[in-house]
Amino acid sequence: MIVTTTQHIEGRKIVEYKGLVFGEVVAGIDFVKDFKAGLSNFFGGRSQTYEEELIQARDSAIAEITQRAMALGADAIVGVAVDYEMLGANNGMMMVTVSGTAVRTA
């Protein structure tokens, strides 16, 4: 499955548009992770804890969009966009949304 942010796939022709597909993941940040990230914020540097959580959420959302496209009979997804949001009263939840157009190519 080709997953790309571009509207075209070099060397391939889009022969059928299967429709929009989405992958959504909402992940909670627990107290321990929040505390460790707060230390990075206080002392400076990157927060490996949040980065790992973000990478895992993004990978899960991309896997979800890929499964949904395959279920439609697509072999590629074009025009992929990734969006990140913080949710909840104390921004304790992270949402990653991936969207694109499922297509069949030749």
Secondary structure, DSSP 4 states (H G I P E B T S, - for coil): -EE-SSSS-TT--EEEEEEEEEEEEEEE--HHHHHHHHHHHHH-S--HHHHHHHHHHHHHHHHHHHHHHHHTT-SEEEEEEEEEEEESTTS-EEEEEEEEEEEEE-
